[in-house]
């Protein structure tokens, strides 16, 4: 049981990382501010429900996953937030077995337009 929980945590982080790249580029429609930059913990919490989809690529993302993707987009209004979120996602994607096709299709499957390709090789500093 512990082994499954550890694997699940690792997969969750990876999933969150990939989804975050997608959402980080989209920005938040309103609100935000410069009080603080989004943390990897926040990004992870939004994307944890996406882990099963990101690691298997099977079926469609769960409704809670898409809710998390929309929340992530809504909470990355500033360039600094989007770049930080991108870094979180990129780091996780480099450590875990996220399916590239699933990661790149997540925004479309959730109906969220982020306007950039999802990639482990993305340069987060180019995100505006």
PAVO-828414 format. One record per residue (C-alpha): x, y, z; residue number from 1. Coordinates in nm, 2 decimals, padded with zeros to 4 digits. Each point is the difference from the previous one (the first is absolute). Layout:
+--------+--------+--------+------+
:      u :      v :      w : roti :
+--------+--------+--------+------+
:      X :      Y :      Z :  NUM :
...
+--------+--------+--------+------+
***
This chain:
+--------+--------+--------+------+
:      u :      v :      w : roti :
+--------+--------+--------+------+
:  00.00 :  00.00 :  00.00 :    1 :
:  00.28 :  00.24 :  00.08 :    2 :
:  00.17 : -00.08 : -00.33 :    3 :
: -00.32 :  00.09 : -00.19 :    4 :
: -00.03 :  00.32 :  00.19 :    5 :
:  00.35 :  00.10 : -00.08 :    6 :
: -00.04 : -00.08 : -00.36 :    7 :
: -00.33 :  00.18 : -00.01 :    8 :
:  00.16 :  00.31 :  00.16 :    9 :
:  00.28 : -00.01 : -00.26 :   10 :
: -00.24 : -00.04 : -00.29 :   11 :
: -00.21 :  00.28 :  00.14 :   12 :
:  00.29 :  00.24 :  00.00 :   13 :
:  00.09 : -00.09 : -00.35 :   14 :
: -00.36 :  00.04 : -00.12 :   15 :
: -00.03 :  00.33 :  00.17 :   16 :
:  00.32 :  00.12 : -00.16 :   17 :
: -00.12 : -00.08 : -00.35 :   18 :
: -00.34 :  00.15 :  00.05 :   19 :
:  00.16 :  00.31 :  00.15 :   20 :
:  00.20 :  00.07 : -00.31 :   21 :
: -00.32 :  00.01 : -00.19 :   22 :
: -00.17 :  00.22 :  00.24 :   23 :
:  00.29 :  00.22 :  00.09 :   24 :
:  00.00 :  00.15 : -00.35 :   25 :
: -00.37 :  00.08 : -00.01 :   26 :
:  00.00 :  00.25 :  00.29 :   27 :
: -00.29 :  00.09 :  00.22 :   28 :
: -00.29 :  00.20 : -00.13 :   29 :
: -00.04 :  00.23 :  00.30 :   30 :
:  00.14 :  00.06 :  00.34 :   31 :
:  00.35 : -00.11 :  00.09 :   32 :
:  00.24 :  00.26 :  00.12 :   33 :
:  00.36 :  00.01 :  00.09 :   34 :
: -00.03 : -00.10 :  00.37 :   35 :
:  00.17 : -00.33 : -00.06 :   36 :
:  00.10 : -00.25 : -00.26 :   37 :
: -00.19 : -00.33 : -00.03 :   38 :
:  00.18 : -00.29 :  00.17 :   39 :
:  00.06 : -00.35 : -00.13 :   40 :
: -00.22 : -00.12 :  00.29 :   41 :
: -00.29 :  00.21 : -00.13 :   42 :
:  00.06 : -00.13 : -00.36 :   43 :
:  00.01 : -00.36 :  00.13 :   44 :
: -00.33 :  00.04 :  00.19 :   45 :
: -00.18 :  00.12 : -00.32 :   46 :
:  00.14 : -00.28 : -00.21 :   47 :
:  00.00 : -00.31 :  00.23 :   48 :
: -00.34 : -00.12 : -00.15 :   49 :
:  00.17 : -00.01 : -00.34 :   50 :
:  00.27 : -00.25 :  00.09 :   51 :
: -00.19 : -00.31 : -00.13 :   52 :
: -00.07 :  00.16 : -00.34 :   53 :
:  00.35 :  00.14 : -00.04 :   54 :
:  00.18 : -00.32 :  00.09 :   55 :
: -00.22 : -00.23 : -00.21 :   56 :
: -00.14 :  00.22 : -00.27 :   57 :
: -00.31 : -00.22 :  00.01 :   58 :
: -00.35 :  00.14 : -00.04 :   59 :
: -00.08 :  00.36 :  00.10 :   60 :
:  00.12 :  00.20 :  00.30 :   61 :
: -00.23 : -00.01 :  00.30 :   62 :
: -00.23 :  00.30 :  00.06 :   63 :
:  00.20 :  00.08 :  00.31 :   64 :
:  00.32 :  00.01 : -00.21 :   65 :
: -00.15 :  00.25 : -00.24 :   66 :
: -00.12 :  00.20 :  00.30 :   67 :
:  00.36 :  00.01 :  00.12 :   68 :
:  00.13 :  00.10 : -00.34 :   69 :
: -00.25 :  00.29 :  00.00 :   70 :
:  00.10 :  00.10 :  00.35 :   71 :
:  00.36 : -00.01 : -00.09 :   72 :
: -00.06 :  00.23 : -00.30 :   73 :
: -00.20 :  00.23 :  00.22 :   74 :
:  00.28 :  00.03 :  00.25 :   75 :
:  00.29 :  00.07 : -00.24 :   76 :
: -00.09 :  00.35 : -00.10 :   77 :
:  00.35 :  00.15 :  00.01 :   78 :
:  00.30 : -00.09 : -00.22 :   79 :
:  00.18 : -00.09 :  00.32 :   80 :
: -00.27 : -00.24 :  00.10 :   81 :
: -00.01 : -00.16 : -00.34 :   82 :
:  00.37 : -00.04 : -00.01 :   83 :
:  00.01 : -00.15 :  00.35 :   84 :
: -00.28 : -00.24 : -00.08 :   85 :
:  00.18 : -00.10 : -00.32 :   86 :
:  00.31 : -00.08 :  00.20 :   87 :
: -00.20 : -00.21 :  00.24 :   88 :
: -00.16 : -00.20 : -00.28 :   89 :
:  00.33 : -00.03 : -00.19 :   90 :
:  00.18 : -00.13 :  00.30 :   91 :
: -00.27 : -00.26 :  00.08 :   92 :
: -00.02 : -00.11 : -00.37 :   93 :
:  00.37 : -00.07 :  00.00 :   94 :
: -00.03 : -00.23 :  00.30 :   95 :
: -00.32 : -00.19 : -00.07 :   96 :
: -00.15 : -00.21 : -00.28 :   97 :
: -00.24 :  00.25 : -00.15 :   98 :
: -00.13 : -00.10 : -00.34 :   99 :
:  00.09 :  00.29 : -00.24 :  100 :
: -00.32 : -00.05 : -00.21 :  101 :
: -00.21 :  00.01 :  00.31 :  102 :
:  00.17 :  00.32 :  00.13 :  103 :
: -00.03 :  00.18 : -00.33 :  104 :
: -00.37 : -00.10 : -00.03 :  105 :
: -00.10 :  00.09 :  00.35 :  106 :
: -00.09 :  00.36 : -00.06 :  107 :
: -00.21 : -00.08 : -00.30 :  108 :
: -00.17 : -00.29 :  00.17 :  109 :
: -00.08 :  00.24 :  00.29 :  110 :
: -00.12 :  00.28 : -00.23 :  111 :
:  00.28 :  00.23 :  00.12 :  112 :
:  00.18 :  00.21 : -00.26 :  113 :
:  00.36 :  00.05 :  00.10 :  114 :
:  00.15 :  00.09 : -00.33 :  115 :
:  00.33 : -00.19 :  00.02 :  116 :
:  00.13 : -00.36 : -00.05 :  117 :
:  00.07 : -00.20 :  00.31 :  118 :
:  00.35 : -00.13 :  00.01 :  119 :
:  00.26 : -00.12 :  00.25 :  120 :
:  00.25 :  00.21 : -00.21 :  121 :
: -00.18 :  00.33 :  00.03 :  122 :
:  00.20 :  00.30 :  00.11 :  123 :
: -00.22 :  00.15 :  00.28 :  124 :
:  00.18 :  00.34 : -00.03 :  125 :
: -00.17 :  00.05 : -00.35 :  126 :
: -00.35 : -00.01 :  00.16 :  127 :
: -00.17 :  00.34 :  00.01 :  128 :
+--------+--------+--------+------+
***
